[in-house]
Amino acid sequence: MISFEGKVAVITGAGNGIGLATARLMAAHGARLVLTDIDLGRLEEVAAELDPSGQRVYTRMLDVSNSAECDRVFEAAARHFGGLDHLVHCAGIYPEHLVKDTSDESWRTLMRVNLDGTFYVCRAAQRHLRHDGSIVLLTSLAAQRGSYAHAAYSASKGAVQSFTRSLALELAPQIRVNAVAPGIIATSMTHDLIGQKGAQLLESTPLRRFGTAEEIAGAIAFLCSPLAGFVTGEVMQVNGGIYIA
């Protein structure tokens, strides 16, 4: 029921985790892909996996915290495929620091990537998105509940949620803008957290397991698809019920 044939999707942070799972899913449903990541070597491996012909996947290294670089990459991507239809913004960082141990530079670095990067990417993308396109951003359970030793991360993701709703108002009716808020998802980003607090987190999750990157990719694909054609300004919780527990 979901098809992205004839559509072009840009996915940031596509080298691993949720970004990679989303790239695989959207490619399987016919999308042409623009894949970006700070690790170009990893991107080239992903592109070779998804499109050995080199015709349907276009890769560019991208540091989302660099405004000018975002503008250049999106302009080049739109020129390469003749336009863009979907933006899925997965790039982000998840450092662990108590507030008392968070330096000014650590705070600024996180905000440059997670919040400024979201702004730069969306501003660059909207210039090239065709009508009936969509933007899906990644926020977090931490935006609702907070997270011990991740106050800066939680703050950045709370801001992304507010940004999602405001941008949805600005871009309607041509472009839909939504976000997905994952719970505890088993990826490299959460490896240390699960190792330290896995049993406690499972106990507070009604479904009694961690989520997978593929399950978040499914929610993203739904929000990009015509099945979500009347959905905008929403934050979809995908967390195994932990937020209601």
C-alpha positions in Angstrom: 0.0 0.0 0.0 3.0 2.3 0.3 4.9 3.2 -2.8 7.6 5.8 -3.4 8.0 5.2 -7.1 8.8 8.4 -8.8 9.7 10.1 -5.5 13.1 11.4 -4.2 13.9 11.2 -0.5 16.8 12.8 1.3 17.9 11.0 4.4 20.5 12.5 6.7 22.4 10.3 9.1 21.9 7.5 6.6 25.1 5.6 7.4 23.8 3.7 10.5 20.8 3.1 12.8 17.5 4.6 12.0 18.7 6.5 9.0 20.1 3.3 7.4 16.9 1.3 8.2 14.8 4.1 6.6 17.0 4.2 3.5 16.6 0.4 3.1 12.8 0.6 3.5 12.2 3.5 1.2 14.5 2.0 -1.4 12.6 -1.2 -1.2 9.4 0.7 -2.0 10.8 2.4 -5.0 12.3 5.7 -3.8 15.3 7.3 -5.4 17.5 8.4 -2.5 19.9 11.2 -1.5 21.9 9.8 1.4 24.0 12.1 3.6 26.2 11.4 6.6 29.4 12.8 8.1 31.1 9.5 7.2 31.3 9.4 3.4 33.1 6.0 3.3 30.2 4.4 5.2 27.7 6.1 2.8 29.4 4.6 -0.2 29.1 1.1 1.3 25.3 1.7 1.9 24.9 3.0 -1.7 26.6 0.0 -3.1 24.3 -2.3 -1.1 21.1 -0.5 -2.1 21.9 0.4 -5.7 24.8 -1.4 -7.4 23.9 0.3 -10.6 24.5 3.7 -9.1 21.5 5.2 -10.8 19.0 5.5 -7.9 21.2 6.6 -5.0 23.2 9.8 -4.7 25.5 10.3 -1.8 27.0 13.4 -0.2 29.0 14.0 2.9 27.2 16.5 5.1 27.9 18.1 8.5 24.5 19.3 9.3 25.8 21.9 11.7 27.3 23.8 8.8 24.7 26.1 7.2 26.5 26.7 3.9 27.2 23.0 3.5 23.6 22.2 3.9 22.6 24.7 1.3 25.2 23.3 -1.2 24.2 19.7 -0.6 20.5 20.2 -1.1 21.0 22.3 -4.2 23.2 19.7 -5.7 20.8 16.9 -4.7 17.8 18.7 -6.3 19.8 19.4 -9.4 20.9 15.7 -9.6 17.4 14.3 -9.5 15.4 17.3 -10.8 13.7 18.0 -7.4 13.0 16.5 -4.0 9.9 15.1 -2.4 10.8 14.0 1.1 13.2 14.9 3.8 13.9 12.5 6.7 16.3 14.1 9.1 18.0 11.4 11.3 21.4 13.0 12.0 22.1 13.8 15.6 24.4 13.1 18.6 23.7 11.7 22.1 26.4 12.5 24.5 26.1 11.7 28.2 26.9 14.4 30.8 25.3 15.6 34.0 24.5 19.3 33.8 27.2 20.1 36.4 29.8 18.4 34.1 28.6 19.9 30.8 31.0 22.4 29.5 30.0 25.4 27.4 31.5 23.8 24.4 29.8 20.5 24.9 26.4 22.3 25.2 27.1 24.4 22.1 28.3 21.3 20.1 25.1 19.4 20.8 22.9 22.3 20.0 24.8 23.0 16.8 24.2 19.4 15.6 20.8 18.6 17.0 19.0 21.9 16.9 20.8 24.2 14.5 21.3 21.3 12.2 17.6 20.7 12.1 17.0 24.3 11.2 19.7 24.4 8.5 18.5 21.2 6.9 14.9 22.1 6.9 15.5 25.6 5.6 17.7 24.2 2.8 15.3 21.4 1.9 12.1 23.5 1.7 13.5 25.5 -1.2 13.5 22.3 -3.3 10.6 20.2 -2.0 7.8 19.7 -4.5 4.2 20.2 -3.6 2.7 17.3 -1.7 6.1 16.5 -0.2 6.9 15.9 3.4 9.4 16.4 6.1 9.9 13.9 9.0 12.2 14.9 11.9 13.5 12.7 14.7 12.8 13.8 18.3 12.8 11.5 21.3 11.0 10.1 24.3 13.5 12.3 26.3 11.7 15.4 25.0 8.6 14.3 27.0 10.1 12.6 30.1 13.6 14.1 30.3 16.6 11.7 30.6 19.2 11.4 33.4 22.6 12.7 32.3 21.1 13.8 29.0 19.6 17.2 29.8 21.2 18.9 26.8 19.9 16.2 24.5 16.5 16.3 26.0 16.4 20.1 25.6 17.4 19.9 22.0 14.7 17.3 21.2 12.1 19.3 23.0 13.0 22.2 20.8 12.7 20.0 17.7 9.2 19.2 18.6 8.2 22.8 18.8 10.0 23.5 15.6 8.1 20.7 13.9 4.7 22.2 14.8 5.7 25.7 13.8 7.2 24.6 10.5 4.1 22.6 9.7 2.0 25.8 10.0 4.4 27.6 7.7 4.6 25.0 5.0 1.0 24.0 4.8 -0.8 23.1 2.6 2.0 22.3 0.2 4.3 20.4 2.5 3.5 18.2 5.5 5.8 18.3 8.5 5.8 15.6 11.3 8.2 14.0 13.8 8.8 10.6 15.2 9.8 10.3 18.9 11.5 6.9 19.4 11.7 5.3 22.8 14.6 3.0 23.6 15.8 1.7 20.3 18.6 -0.9 20.0 21.2 1.0 17.9 24.8 1.9 18.3 23.7 5.3 19.8 22.0 3.6 22.7 24.5 0.8 23.3 25.9 2.2 26.4 22.6 3.2 27.9 21.1 -0.3 27.4 24.3 -1.8 28.9 24.0 0.3 32.0 20.2 0.4 32.5 18.7 -2.2 30.2 16.9 -4.2 32.9 15.3 -1.1 34.4 14.2 0.2 31.0 12.7 -3.1 30.0 10.8 -3.2 33.3 9.2 0.2 32.6 8.3 -0.7 29.0 4.9 -2.5 28.7 6.0 -4.4 25.5 9.0 -5.7 27.5 11.5 -5.3 24.7 13.6 -2.6 23.0 12.5 -1.2 19.7 14.3 -1.7 16.4 15.5 0.8 13.9 13.3 -1.0 11.3 10.2 -0.2 13.4 11.1 3.5 13.5 11.7 3.4 9.8 8.2 2.0 9.3 6.7 4.9 11.2 8.7 7.3 9.1 7.7 5.7 5.8 4.0 5.9 6.9 4.4 9.7 7.6 6.0 10.2 4.2 3.3 8.2 2.4 -0.1 9.2 1.1 -1.6 7.1 4.0 -0.7 10.0 6.2 -1.9 12.6 3.7 -4.0 14.4 6.4 -1.4 14.3 9.1 0.8 17.3 9.8 2.3 19.0 12.9 2.2 15.7 14.8 4.8 13.9 16.9 4.3 10.1 16.7 5.4 8.2 19.8 7.0 4.9 19.0 8.2 3.6 22.3 6.6 0.3 23.3 4.3 2.1 25.7 7.0 3.4 28.0 5.5 6.9 28.0 2.2 5.7 29.3 3.7 3.4 31.9 
